[in-house]
Amino acid sequence: MTPWRKGPALADATRGRLLFGGDYNPEQWPEETWQDDVRLMREAGVNSVTVGVFSWAKLEPEPGARDFGWLDRLMDLMHGHGIGVVLATPTASPPPWLGRLYPDTLPRDADGRVEWWGGRQHFSHSSPTYRRYAAAITEDLAARYATHPALTMWHINNEYCTFDHGDEAAAAFRRWLRERYGTLGALNEAWGTAFWSQGYDTWDGVLPPRHAHYLKNPTQVLDFRRFTSDMLMECFTAERDIVARHTPHLPVTTNFMPLWAGQDAWRWAQEEDVVSVDLYPDPRDPLGGARHGALVQDMTRSQAQGPWMLMEQAAGAVNWRGVNHPKPRGLNRLWSLQAVARGADAVCYFQWRQSRQGAEKFHSAMVGHAGEEGRTYQEVRQLGAELARLGPHVTGTPVTAEIAVLHDWHAWWAGDQEARPSTRFAQPDLLHAWHRALGEAHLTTDVVHPEHDLSGYKAVFVPQLYLLTDAAIENLLAYVRRGATLVCGLHTGVADRDDRIRPGGMDARLRELFGIRVLHEWWPLETGETVTCAGFTGAPGPGSGLACGDFAGTLWSEEIEPADPDETIPYKGGELDGLPAVLRRGRAWYLSTLPEPDALRALLARIAADAGARPVLDGLPAHVEAVRRGDLLFLLNHSREPVTVVVPGTHGELLTGASVTGEVTLGRYGAAVLRR
C-alpha cells in the first residue's frame, strides 16, 4: 500500500486554539435538549464536537433510505453557536438490517461463532457487501456536508478492533498470503510447515487460525494478525479516500486504542492526516495512570511526528473495569494538562452528555447524570477556560526528546504466542516498566519504530523486541557505530521476520555488539521468584552519582557466557552465580533480567546521563512530572499532597496569570504552566 500523501494537518482544524469537546450523540435525545446542550457547551468553552459515530441506523433506517434532516438541523445549530463539527462515518456499528439481510457481513470468532448485531463493531472487514454499504453511506455523507461551514474534520469509523475468522476473511487471507509470498512453497517455508505435517498442497487448504486441537502454528497466527491490521486499514482508507475527494481541504483521522494488539499503528499513522487516540487510565492509581498516560502520549506524538489529538477520555468513571471508580477532584484536569504537555492540540471526551439508556449509561460524560450542578461539569468548565488561555501559547509547538524507546507491533505479536518460555509477561509490560523508569528519572522520551531514523537521539532503549528484522538490526548497529548509546533488554533479537529462531538464540551481530560469546539458556522466573544481582556505581563523568546496591532481578534471567565485555553486573548466588546479569561493550548495553523498579531507574538514568541526556528539571520532588513543550514548562503533581518545586528564575504562570520567582507550590493534583 502506498503511504497516504498527507492532507491538511491538525493545525488547519485548531486555528491556533486547543480543541476542546467530545463525542456528541444528539440522536439519543429529544431536540429540545439540544438547545440546553449548546448553552452548556458555550459556558464550558467547548469548540468542537464529534457527531455521527454510532448513527448509521438513524441515517439509513432501511436499505438505501436516507434521513439527514436531523443532522442538517444539528450541523446548523453547531455552526450558529461557533462550535466546529468533526463528522464521523457511522460504519463501526452497522444497523441490524444489514446483518439480517446479508449474513456475510457478520464476523466469526476462532470457534466459528457468529458475532451478531446488538452490540457494536459487528462487521466483517473482508465482506464486499459490508464495504459496499459502508462506502455508500460515506459517499452520501461527504457529498451532503462537504461545504457545510460547521465541518472541520472527518473521523472514520471508531476504534477499529474486529477480528474475523469467517469464510469471507478466509478468502481474503488467502489473497493476502498469495500477494505476500507468491507461491505455496514460499508460504510453507515461512510458516515452517514441515513441523507437525502441516505442509499445504493447495491454497484452498489455507485457513485463518481457527480453533485447533492443540497449539496453533505461531507464524500462521503472526501473519493473521498482520492480515487483520491490513484489512481494517483497507476499510479505513476506502472511506478516507471518499471524504478526501469531497473535502481535500479538511483533515481526516480515526481513533487508535492505546497499545491495542490488533493494529500496526506505525503503518496506520502514515495513512492519517491527524493521529488521534483514546486514553482511559485507571483513576484508582493516579500515579500509575499518569505513567501509562505518558507512555501512550509519547507514542502517539511520535506516530504523529508532531501535535496529536486526544479523541476520547473519561471525565469520571468508565463502566467496563468490574469496579469502576470516578476520578477524584482535580485528576481530570491534571491528566488533560498532561496530554497537552506531551503534545496534544485537542482534548476531547467520550462523551458530552451521559446516556440514560444503553450499554454505556454508567460511563461518565462531560455532563453527567447530576447535570450542570454536578462536580464533573463544573470541573469541565474550569478546564475549558484554562485550555482557552493556554491555546495561543502552546498550539503547534514541539516536544523535544533526547531519548528514544523502541516498540514494534510485529515483535509483540510474534512474542505473544501460546508456547513460549514464559507467559508471565508480554512486550508491553517491559515497555511500560522501562518507560516508567525513564520518566521517574525526569527524562523525556519518544517511542520509535526500530527501523526509523535514530540519529537525533543521544540514547536508544529497547525494553524487549523478541522479533527484529535484518533492517532493524542493521539500523541499531549503525546507530552504535556513530558513537551513540544503545541499551537492550531481555529476550531481544531472538527471531527473524517469520518467527524463525536465529542461530545461537540471539542474532550473531547483536551478540558480538554486546560482548556475548554464547547464550546458553533462558531462565524464566516463577511468580515471586527473583535473582540477586550485584550493585553498581556510576561511571566517571555525568552519571557518577547514580549508584545502587545489590538488587533483585525479576521475570527472567539468562545464562550468558561473555566475550570480553567492558563492564558487567553479575548474578550473585544460585545457578547463574558470577555470570553477567548486565553487560556492556563500548556503548552497547544488554540487560538479561528486569531489575526491580528502583534499580532499573538508577541504571537507566546512569546510562542516559553518561550519554549526555539531561532531566527536564533537577531536584524534582517525588510524584512531580516536568515536561517542556516549546518554551513552556509544565509541572504536574500526581499526588494528593501539596509540593513546592524549585524553578530558577522568574516565570509567568499561564493558568493563573501570576508571576513565579524561584519556586512554585502545586496543590493536590496541581499543575503549573510556566513561561520564562
C-alpha positions as CSV (number, residue, x, y, z in Angstrom):
1,M,0.0,0.0,0.0
2,T,1.3,3.4,-1.0
3,P,1.5,5.7,2.1
4,W,-1.1,8.4,2.1
5,R,0.0,11.8,0.9
6,K,-0.7,13.8,4.0
7,G,-3.6,16.3,3.6
8,P,-4.4,19.2,5.9
9,A,-2.9,18.9,9.4
10,L,-4.4,19.3,12.8
11,A,-3.4,23.0,12.8
12,D,-5.9,23.5,10.0
13,A,-8.7,22.5,12.4
14,T,-7.4,24.1,15.5
15,R,-6.6,27.6,14.1
16,G,-4.3,28.5,17.0
17,R,-6.5,27.2,19.7
18,L,-6.7,23.9,21.6
19,L,-9.7,21.9,20.5
20,F,-12.0,21.0,23.4
21,G,-15.1,18.9,23.4
22,G,-16.2,15.3,22.8
23,D,-18.4,12.8,21.2
24,Y,-21.9,14.2,20.9
25,N,-24.8,11.8,20.3
26,P,-27.9,14.1,19.9
27,E,-29.9,11.3,18.2
28,Q,-30.3,9.9,21.8
29,W,-32.1,13.0,23.0
30,P,-35.3,15.0,22.0
31,E,-34.4,18.1,20.0
32,E,-35.4,20.5,22.8
33,T,-32.4,19.1,24.8
34,W,-30.1,20.3,22.0
35,Q,-30.6,23.9,23.0
36,D,-29.6,23.2,26.5
37,D,-26.6,21.3,25.2
38,V,-25.3,24.3,23.2
39,R,-25.8,26.6,26.1
40,L,-23.7,24.4,28.4
41,M,-21.1,23.9,25.7
42,R,-20.6,27.6,25.3
43,E,-20.3,28.0,29.0
44,A,-17.7,25.3,29.2
45,G,-15.7,26.6,26.3
46,V,-16.4,23.7,24.1
47,N,-15.4,24.5,20.5
48,S,-15.5,21.0,18.8
49,V,-17.9,18.0,18.9
50,T,-17.7,14.7,17.1
51,V,-21.0,13.7,15.6
52,G,-22.5,10.6,14.0
53,V,-20.1,7.9,15.3
54,F,-23.0,5.4,16.0
55,S,-25.8,6.9,13.9
56,W,-25.9,4.5,10.9
57,A,-29.4,3.1,11.7
58,K,-30.6,6.7,12.2
59,L,-29.2,7.9,8.9
60,E,-30.2,4.7,6.9
61,P,-33.2,3.3,8.7
62,E,-33.7,0.7,5.9
63,P,-31.5,-0.3,2.9
64,G,-30.9,2.7,0.6
65,A,-33.1,5.2,2.6
66,R,-31.5,8.4,3.9
67,D,-32.7,10.5,6.8
68,F,-30.4,13.5,7.0
69,G,-32.9,16.1,8.3
70,W,-31.9,15.8,11.9
71,L,-28.3,16.0,11.1
72,D,-28.9,19.1,8.9
73,R,-30.5,20.8,11.9
74,L,-27.8,19.7,14.2
75,M,-25.0,20.9,11.9
76,D,-26.7,24.3,11.5
77,L,-27.2,24.6,15.3
78,M,-23.5,23.9,16.0
79,H,-22.4,26.4,13.4
80,G,-24.8,29.0,14.8
81,H,-23.1,28.8,18.1
82,G,-19.5,28.7,16.8
83,I,-18.9,25.0,17.5
84,G,-17.0,23.0,14.9
85,V,-18.1,19.5,14.0
86,V,-15.8,16.5,13.5
87,L,-18.2,14.4,11.4
88,A,-17.8,10.7,11.7
89,T,-18.6,8.0,9.2
90,P,-21.0,5.7,11.2
91,T,-19.6,2.4,9.9
92,A,-18.4,1.0,13.2
93,S,-21.9,-0.1,14.1
94,P,-24.0,-1.4,11.1
95,P,-27.8,-1.4,11.5
96,P,-29.5,-4.7,12.3
97,W,-31.0,-4.9,8.8
98,L,-27.5,-5.3,7.3
99,G,-26.6,-8.4,9.2
100,R,-30.2,-9.8,8.9
101,L,-30.3,-9.4,5.1
102,Y,-26.6,-10.1,4.5
103,P,-25.1,-12.7,6.9
104,D,-21.8,-12.4,5.1
105,T,-21.3,-9.0,6.8
106,L,-21.1,-10.6,10.2
107,P,-17.7,-11.7,11.6
108,R,-17.0,-15.1,13.2
109,D,-14.6,-15.9,16.1
110,A,-12.0,-18.6,16.1
111,D,-14.6,-21.2,17.2
112,G,-16.9,-20.3,14.2
113,R,-19.5,-18.5,16.3
114,V,-21.2,-15.5,14.7
115,E,-20.9,-12.1,16.3
116,W,-24.5,-10.9,15.9
117,W,-25.8,-7.4,15.8
118,G,-27.0,-5.8,19.1
119,G,-23.6,-4.5,20.2
120,R,-21.0,-2.7,18.0
121,Q,-18.1,-3.5,15.7
122,H,-20.1,-6.4,14.3
123,F,-18.8,-6.2,10.7
124,S,-16.6,-8.5,8.6
125,H,-13.8,-6.3,7.4
126,S,-13.4,-8.6,4.4
127,S,-17.1,-8.7,3.3
128,P,-17.6,-7.0,-0.1
129,T,-21.2,-6.3,1.0
130,Y,-20.2,-4.5,4.1
131,R,-17.6,-2.5,2.2
132,R,-20.2,-1.6,-0.4
133,Y,-22.8,-0.3,2.0
134,A,-20.1,1.5,4.1
135,A,-18.8,3.3,1.0
136,A,-22.4,4.3,0.0
137,I,-23.3,5.9,3.3
138,T,-19.8,7.6,3.4
139,E,-20.3,8.9,-0.1
140,D,-23.6,10.5,0.7
141,L,-22.5,12.0,3.9
142,A,-19.4,13.6,2.3
143,A,-21.4,14.9,-0.7
144,R,-24.1,16.4,1.6
145,Y,-21.9,18.1,4.1
146,A,-18.7,18.9,2.1
147,T,-19.4,22.6,2.0
148,H,-21.1,23.0,5.4
149,P,-19.4,25.7,7.4
150,A,-19.5,23.7,10.7
151,L,-17.4,20.8,9.3
152,T,-13.8,21.0,10.5
153,M,-12.5,17.4,10.3
154,W,-13.6,13.8,9.3
155,H,-13.5,10.9,11.8
156,I,-13.6,7.5,10.1
157,N,-15.3,4.6,11.8
158,N,-14.4,4.1,15.5
159,E,-11.7,2.1,17.4
160,Y,-11.1,-0.4,14.7
161,C,-10.8,-3.7,16.5
162,T,-12.7,-6.5,14.8
163,F,-11.0,-9.9,14.2
164,D,-12.8,-12.2,11.8
165,H,-12.2,-15.9,11.2
166,G,-15.2,-16.5,8.9
167,D,-15.3,-17.6,5.3
168,E,-15.1,-14.0,3.9
169,A,-12.0,-13.4,5.9
170,A,-10.5,-16.8,4.9
171,A,-10.8,-16.0,1.2
172,A,-9.2,-12.6,1.8
173,F,-6.5,-14.1,4.0
174,R,-5.5,-16.4,1.1
175,R,-5.4,-13.5,-1.3
176,W,-3.2,-11.5,1.2
177,L,-0.9,-14.5,1.6
178,R,-0.5,-15.0,-2.2
179,E,0.4,-11.4,-2.5
180,R,2.9,-11.7,0.3
181,Y,4.6,-15.0,-0.6
182,G,3.7,-15.6,-4.2
183,T,3.9,-19.4,-4.1
184,L,2.8,-22.2,-1.7
185,G,6.5,-23.2,-1.4
186,A,7.4,-19.8,0.0
187,L,4.4,-19.9,2.3
188,N,5.4,-23.4,3.6
189,E,9.0,-22.3,4.1
190,A,7.9,-19.1,6.0
191,W,5.4,-21.0,8.2
192,G,7.8,-23.9,8.9
193,T,5.0,-26.3,7.9
194,A,7.5,-29.3,7.9
195,F,6.7,-29.3,11.6
196,W,3.7,-31.4,12.5
197,S,3.0,-32.4,8.9
198,Q,1.3,-29.0,8.1
199,G,2.5,-28.6,4.5
200,Y,-0.1,-27.2,2.2
201,D,-0.6,-28.5,-1.3
202,T,-3.4,-26.1,-2.3
203,W,-4.3,-22.5,-1.4
204,D,-7.8,-23.6,-0.6
205,G,-6.5,-25.5,2.4
206,V,-5.1,-22.4,4.0
207,L,-7.4,-21.0,6.7
208,P,-7.3,-18.4,9.4
209,P,-6.0,-19.8,12.7
210,R,-9.3,-21.3,13.9
211,H,-9.9,-23.5,16.9
212,A,-7.3,-26.2,17.0
213,H,-6.8,-29.4,19.0
214,Y,-3.5,-28.2,20.4
215,L,-1.1,-25.4,19.7
216,K,-1.5,-23.4,16.6
217,N,1.3,-22.6,14.1
218,P,2.8,-19.4,15.5
219,T,3.8,-17.9,12.2
220,Q,0.3,-18.5,10.8
221,V,-1.0,-16.6,13.9
222,L,1.5,-13.9,13.3
223,D,0.5,-13.5,9.7
224,F,-3.2,-13.5,10.6
225,R,-2.5,-10.5,12.9
226,R,-0.7,-8.7,10.1
227,F,-3.6,-9.5,7.8
228,T,-6.2,-8.2,10.2
229,S,-4.4,-4.9,10.6
230,D,-4.1,-4.6,6.9
231,M,-7.8,-5.5,6.2
232,L,-9.0,-3.0,8.8
233,M,-6.7,-0.4,7.2
234,E,-8.2,-1.1,3.8
235,C,-11.7,-0.3,5.3
236,F,-10.3,2.9,6.7
237,T,-8.5,4.1,3.6
238,A,-11.5,3.3,1.4
239,E,-13.7,5.7,3.5
240,R,-10.9,8.2,3.9
241,D,-10.4,8.5,0.2
242,I,-14.1,9.1,-0.4
243,V,-14.3,12.0,2.1
244,A,-10.9,13.4,1.0
245,R,-12.2,13.5,-2.6
246,H,-15.1,15.7,-1.5
247,T,-13.2,17.8,1.0
248,P,-9.4,17.9,0.2
249,H,-9.2,21.0,2.5
250,L,-10.1,19.1,5.6
251,P,-8.0,16.6,7.7
252,V,-9.0,13.0,8.3
253,T,-8.5,10.8,11.4
254,T,-9.5,7.7,13.1
255,N,-9.0,6.9,16.8
256,F,-6.5,4.4,18.0
257,M,-6.9,2.5,21.2
258,P,-3.7,2.7,23.1
259,L,-1.3,-0.2,22.7
260,W,-4.1,-2.4,21.2
261,A,-2.8,-5.6,19.8
262,G,-4.8,-5.5,16.5
263,Q,-3.3,-2.6,14.6
264,D,0.2,-1.9,13.4
265,A,-0.2,1.7,14.5
266,W,3.1,2.8,12.9
267,R,1.7,1.9,9.4
268,W,-1.7,3.3,10.3
269,A,-0.3,6.7,11.3
270,Q,1.2,7.1,7.9
271,E,-2.3,6.9,6.4
272,E,-3.8,9.7,8.6
273,D,-3.7,13.5,8.4
274,V,-4.3,13.7,12.2
275,V,-3.2,10.9,14.6
276,S,-5.7,10.5,17.5
277,V,-6.0,8.2,20.4
278,D,-8.5,7.2,23.2
279,L,-7.0,7.1,26.6
280,Y,-8.6,5.7,29.8
281,P,-6.1,5.2,32.7
282,D,-7.4,3.8,35.9
283,P,-8.1,6.5,38.4
284,R,-7.7,4.1,41.3
285,D,-3.9,4.5,40.8
286,P,-3.3,8.2,40.0
287,L,0.5,7.8,39.7
288,G,0.3,4.6,37.7
289,G,-2.4,6.1,35.5
290,A,-0.2,9.1,34.8
291,R,2.8,6.9,33.8
292,H,0.5,4.9,31.5
293,G,-0.8,8.1,30.0
294,A,2.7,9.4,29.5
295,L,3.7,6.3,27.5
296,V,0.6,6.5,25.3
297,Q,1.0,10.2,24.8
298,D,4.7,9.9,23.9
299,M,3.9,7.1,21.5
300,T,1.0,9.0,19.8
301,R,3.2,12.1,19.5
302,S,5.9,10.1,17.9
303,Q,3.5,8.5,15.4
304,A,2.1,11.9,14.6
305,Q,5.6,13.4,14.4
306,G,4.1,16.5,16.0
307,P,0.8,17.6,17.6
308,W,-1.9,15.0,18.0
309,M,-5.5,14.6,19.2
310,L,-6.8,13.1,22.4
311,M,-10.1,11.9,20.9
312,E,-11.5,10.2,23.9
313,Q,-11.0,10.2,27.7
314,A,-13.4,9.8,30.6
315,A,-14.5,12.8,32.7
316,G,-15.2,10.4,35.5
317,A,-15.8,6.7,35.8
318,V,-15.9,4.2,33.0
319,N,-18.2,1.2,33.0
320,W,-16.0,-1.8,32.0
321,R,-13.5,-2.5,34.8
322,G,-15.6,-4.6,37.1
323,V,-15.3,-2.0,39.8
324,N,-15.4,1.5,38.3
325,H,-14.1,4.4,40.3
326,P,-14.7,8.0,39.5
327,K,-11.9,10.4,39.1
328,P,-11.1,12.2,42.3
329,R,-11.4,16.0,42.3
330,G,-8.7,17.5,40.2
331,L,-7.5,14.4,38.4
332,N,-9.4,15.0,35.2
333,R,-7.8,18.4,34.9
334,L,-4.3,17.1,35.7
335,W,-4.4,14.3,33.2
336,S,-5.8,16.6,30.5
337,L,-3.0,19.1,31.0
338,Q,-0.5,16.2,30.9
339,A,-1.8,15.4,27.4
340,V,-1.3,19.0,26.3
341,A,2.2,19.0,27.9
342,R,3.1,15.9,25.8
343,G,1.9,17.3,22.5
344,A,-1.9,17.2,22.3
345,D,-3.6,20.1,20.5
346,A,-7.0,18.6,21.2
347,V,-8.5,17.4,24.5
348,C,-11.8,15.6,24.0
349,Y,-14.0,13.1,25.8
350,F,-16.5,10.3,25.4
351,Q,-19.0,11.7,25.7
352,W,-20.7,15.1,26.0
353,R,-24.0,14.1,27.8
354,Q,-24.2,10.9,29.8
355,S,-26.6,8.4,28.2
356,R,-29.8,7.4,30.0
357,Q,-30.1,4.1,28.2
358,G,-27.9,1.6,26.5
359,A,-24.7,-0.3,27.4
360,E,-22.8,2.8,28.4
361,K,-25.3,4.7,30.7
362,F,-22.9,4.2,33.6
363,H,-19.9,5.6,31.5
364,S,-19.2,9.1,32.6
365,A,-19.6,12.2,30.4
366,M,-18.8,15.9,30.5
367,V,-22.4,16.5,31.6
368,G,-23.2,13.6,34.0
369,H,-26.5,12.4,35.4
370,A,-26.0,15.1,38.0
371,G,-26.4,17.8,35.3
372,E,-24.7,21.2,35.3
373,E,-24.6,21.4,39.1
374,G,-22.5,18.2,39.2
375,R,-18.8,18.3,40.1
376,T,-17.9,16.8,36.8
377,Y,-19.4,19.5,34.7
378,Q,-18.1,22.2,37.0
379,E,-14.5,20.8,36.6
380,V,-15.0,20.6,32.8
381,R,-16.0,24.3,32.8
382,Q,-12.8,25.2,34.7
383,L,-10.6,23.1,32.3
384,G,-12.3,24.7,29.2
385,A,-11.4,28.2,30.5
386,E,-7.8,27.2,31.2
387,L,-7.3,25.5,27.8
388,A,-8.6,28.6,26.1
389,R,-5.9,30.6,27.9
390,L,-3.2,28.1,27.0
391,G,-4.1,27.6,23.4
392,P,-2.4,30.6,21.8
393,H,0.9,29.9,23.7
394,V,1.1,26.1,23.1
395,T,-0.7,25.0,19.9
396,G,1.6,23.6,17.3
397,T,4.7,23.8,19.4
398,P,7.0,20.7,19.7
399,V,8.1,18.4,22.5
400,T,11.8,17.6,22.1
401,A,13.2,14.3,23.4
402,E,16.8,13.3,23.7
403,I,15.9,9.6,24.2
404,A,14.0,7.0,22.1
405,V,12.3,3.9,23.4
406,L,11.6,1.3,20.7
407,H,8.4,-0.6,20.2
408,D,7.1,-2.7,17.3
409,W,3.8,-4.4,16.9
410,H,5.2,-7.4,14.9
411,A,7.6,-8.1,17.7
412,W,4.8,-8.1,20.2
413,W,2.6,-10.3,18.0
414,A,5.4,-12.8,17.5
415,G,6.4,-12.9,21.1
416,D,2.9,-13.3,22.4
417,Q,2.5,-16.9,21.2
418,E,0.9,-19.8,23.0
419,A,4.1,-21.9,23.5
420,R,6.9,-19.7,24.9
421,P,9.4,-19.9,27.7
422,S,7.3,-17.7,30.0
423,T,3.7,-16.4,29.8
424,R,4.3,-14.1,32.8
425,F,4.9,-11.0,30.6
426,A,4.4,-9.6,27.2
427,Q,6.3,-6.9,25.4
428,P,4.1,-4.0,26.6
429,D,4.8,-5.0,30.2
430,L,8.5,-4.4,29.6
431,L,7.8,-1.2,27.6
432,H,5.8,0.2,30.5
433,A,8.5,-0.7,33.0
434,W,11.3,0.9,31.1
435,H,9.3,4.0,30.1
436,R,8.2,4.5,33.7
437,A,11.8,4.2,34.9
438,L,13.0,6.8,32.5
439,G,10.0,9.1,33.3
440,E,10.7,8.8,37.0
441,A,14.2,10.0,36.2
442,H,12.6,13.0,34.6
443,L,13.8,12.1,31.1
444,T,11.6,12.9,28.1
445,T,11.3,10.1,25.6
446,D,9.9,9.5,22.1
447,V,8.6,6.0,21.3
448,V,10.0,4.9,18.0
449,H,9.9,2.0,15.5
450,P,13.2,0.1,15.3
451,E,13.7,0.8,11.6
452,H,13.1,4.5,11.9
453,D,15.9,7.2,11.9
454,L,17.5,7.2,15.3
455,S,20.3,9.7,14.6
456,G,18.7,12.6,16.6
457,Y,18.8,10.7,19.9
458,K,21.6,10.6,22.5
459,A,20.5,7.1,23.7
460,V,18.1,4.4,22.5
461,F,16.4,2.0,24.8
462,V,14.9,-1.4,23.7
463,P,12.9,-2.9,26.6
464,Q,12.3,-6.0,24.6
465,L,11.9,-6.8,20.9
466,Y,11.8,-10.6,20.5
467,L,11.5,-10.3,16.7
468,L,13.9,-8.0,14.9
469,T,14.1,-7.7,11.2
470,D,17.5,-7.6,9.5
471,A,16.8,-3.9,8.6
472,A,16.1,-3.1,12.3
473,I,19.3,-4.9,13.4
474,E,21.4,-3.0,10.9
475,N,19.8,0.2,12.0
476,L,20.8,-0.4,15.6
477,L,24.3,-1.4,14.6
478,A,24.7,1.7,12.5
479,Y,23.4,3.8,15.4
480,V,26.1,2.5,17.8
481,R,28.8,2.8,15.2
482,R,28.1,6.6,15.2
483,G,29.1,6.7,18.8
484,A,25.7,6.7,20.4
485,T,24.4,4.6,23.3
486,L,22.1,1.5,22.9
487,V,20.5,-0.4,25.7
488,C,18.6,-3.6,25.1
489,G,16.6,-5.7,27.4
490,L,16.0,-9.4,27.9
491,H,15.0,-11.9,25.1
492,T,15.7,-9.4,22.3
493,G,16.8,-10.2,18.8
494,V,15.7,-13.9,19.1
495,A,13.6,-14.3,16.0
496,D,13.5,-13.1,12.4
497,R,10.5,-11.7,10.5
498,D,9.0,-15.2,10.1
499,D,9.4,-16.0,13.8
500,R,12.3,-18.3,13.0
501,I,14.8,-18.6,15.9
502,R,18.1,-17.0,14.9
503,P,21.2,-19.3,15.3
504,G,22.6,-19.0,18.8
505,G,19.3,-17.9,20.3
506,M,20.1,-14.2,19.5
507,D,21.3,-12.7,16.3
508,A,25.0,-13.1,16.0
509,R,25.5,-9.4,15.1
510,L,23.9,-8.4,18.4
511,R,25.9,-11.0,20.4
512,E,29.1,-9.5,19.1
513,L,27.8,-6.0,19.8
514,F,27.1,-6.7,23.4
515,G,30.0,-9.0,24.1
516,I,28.2,-12.3,24.4
517,R,30.1,-15.4,23.2
518,V,27.3,-17.9,24.0
519,L,23.8,-17.5,25.2
520,H,23.4,-21.0,26.8
521,E,19.9,-21.0,28.3
522,W,17.0,-18.7,29.1
523,W,16.0,-19.0,32.7
524,P,12.5,-17.5,33.2
525,L,11.4,-16.9,36.8
526,E,8.3,-18.0,38.6
527,T,5.8,-15.6,40.2
528,G,7.5,-14.2,43.2
529,E,10.9,-15.7,42.3
530,T,13.9,-13.3,41.9
531,V,17.6,-13.5,41.3
532,T,20.1,-11.3,43.1
533,C,22.4,-9.0,41.1
534,A,25.4,-7.2,42.3
535,G,25.2,-3.4,42.9
536,F,26.7,-0.8,40.7
537,T,28.2,2.7,40.9
538,G,28.2,5.5,38.4
539,A,30.9,5.5,35.9
540,P,33.3,8.5,35.8
541,G,31.5,11.5,34.3
542,P,28.0,12.8,34.4
543,G,26.5,9.6,35.7
544,S,28.9,9.1,38.6
545,G,26.4,9.9,41.3
546,L,23.9,7.3,40.2
547,A,24.6,4.1,42.2
548,C,22.7,1.1,43.5
549,G,23.4,-1.6,46.0
550,D,22.6,-5.3,45.4
551,F,19.2,-5.5,43.7
552,A,16.7,-8.1,42.6
553,G,16.1,-9.2,39.0
554,T,12.6,-10.2,38.2
555,L,10.6,-12.1,35.5
556,W,13.6,-13.5,33.6
557,S,17.3,-14.4,33.6
558,E,19.8,-15.8,31.1
559,E,22.8,-18.0,31.2
560,I,25.3,-15.9,29.3
561,E,29.0,-16.7,28.6
562,P,30.6,-13.3,27.9
563,A,33.3,-12.4,25.4
564,D,35.5,-9.6,26.6
565,P,32.8,-7.1,27.8
566,D,34.0,-3.7,29.1
567,E,31.7,-3.9,32.2
568,T,29.5,-6.5,33.8
569,I,27.0,-6.6,36.7
570,P,27.0,-10.3,37.8
571,Y,24.4,-12.5,39.3
572,K,25.1,-13.4,42.9
573,G,24.3,-16.9,44.1
574,G,22.1,-19.5,42.6
575,E,22.6,-21.3,39.3
576,L,23.9,-18.3,37.5
577,D,26.3,-17.1,40.2
578,G,29.1,-15.0,38.7
579,L,27.6,-14.8,35.2
580,P,26.6,-11.4,33.8
581,A,23.1,-10.1,34.5
582,V,24.1,-6.9,32.8
583,L,27.0,-6.4,30.4
584,R,28.4,-3.6,28.3
585,R,30.8,-3.5,25.4
586,G,31.6,0.1,24.3
587,R,28.3,2.0,24.2
588,A,26.1,-1.1,23.9
589,W,24.4,-2.5,27.0
590,Y,22.4,-5.7,27.5
591,L,20.1,-6.5,30.5
592,S,19.3,-10.2,30.8
593,T,16.8,-9.6,33.6
594,L,14.3,-6.9,34.6
595,P,15.8,-5.1,37.6
596,E,13.4,-4.1,40.4
597,P,11.9,-0.6,39.8
598,D,14.4,1.4,41.8
599,A,17.4,-0.4,40.4
600,L,16.1,-0.1,36.8
601,R,15.5,3.6,37.3
602,A,19.0,4.1,38.7
603,L,20.7,2.1,36.0
604,L,18.9,3.6,33.0
605,A,19.4,7.1,34.5
606,R,23.1,6.5,34.9
607,I,23.3,5.3,31.3
608,A,21.3,8.2,30.0
609,A,23.4,10.7,31.9
610,D,26.6,9.2,30.5
611,A,25.1,9.6,27.1
612,G,24.6,13.3,27.7
613,A,20.8,13.2,28.3
614,R,19.6,15.6,30.9
615,P,16.5,15.6,33.1
616,V,13.9,18.3,32.3
617,L,14.4,19.9,35.7
618,D,16.8,18.9,38.5
619,G,15.7,18.2,42.1
620,L,12.1,17.5,41.4
621,P,10.0,16.1,44.3
622,A,8.7,12.6,44.1
623,H,5.5,12.3,42.0
624,V,6.1,15.6,40.2
625,E,6.3,15.4,36.4
626,A,8.1,18.0,34.4
627,V,7.7,18.3,30.6
628,R,8.9,21.0,28.2
629,R,6.8,21.9,25.2
630,G,8.2,24.7,23.1
631,D,9.2,27.4,25.6
632,L,6.7,26.3,28.2
633,L,7.5,24.2,31.3
634,F,4.6,22.0,32.5
635,L,4.8,20.9,36.2
636,L,2.3,18.2,37.2
637,N,1.8,17.0,40.8
638,H,0.5,13.4,40.7
639,S,0.0,13.3,44.5
640,R,-2.8,14.4,46.9
641,E,-0.2,16.3,49.0
642,P,1.0,19.8,48.1
643,V,4.6,20.2,47.0
644,T,7.0,23.0,46.3
645,V,9.1,22.9,43.2
646,V,12.3,25.0,42.8
647,V,12.3,26.8,39.4
648,P,15.3,29.1,39.0
649,G,14.5,32.5,37.5
650,T,11.2,34.4,37.1
651,H,8.3,32.9,35.1
652,G,4.8,33.8,34.2
653,E,2.3,31.1,35.2
654,L,-0.2,30.9,32.3
655,L,-3.1,29.1,34.2
656,T,-3.4,31.9,36.8
657,G,-1.6,34.8,35.3
658,A,0.6,35.1,38.3
659,S,4.4,35.7,38.4
660,V,6.6,33.0,39.9
661,T,10.2,33.6,41.1
662,G,12.4,30.8,42.5
663,E,9.7,28.3,43.4
664,V,6.1,27.3,42.8
665,T,3.7,25.4,45.0
666,L,1.5,22.8,43.4
667,G,-1.6,21.7,45.4
668,R,-3.4,18.3,45.4
669,Y,-3.2,17.1,41.8
670,G,-2.0,20.6,41.0
671,A,-0.4,21.9,37.8
672,A,1.5,25.0,36.7
673,V,2.5,26.1,33.2
674,L,5.5,28.4,33.3
675,R,6.9,30.7,30.7
676,R,10.2,32.4,31.3
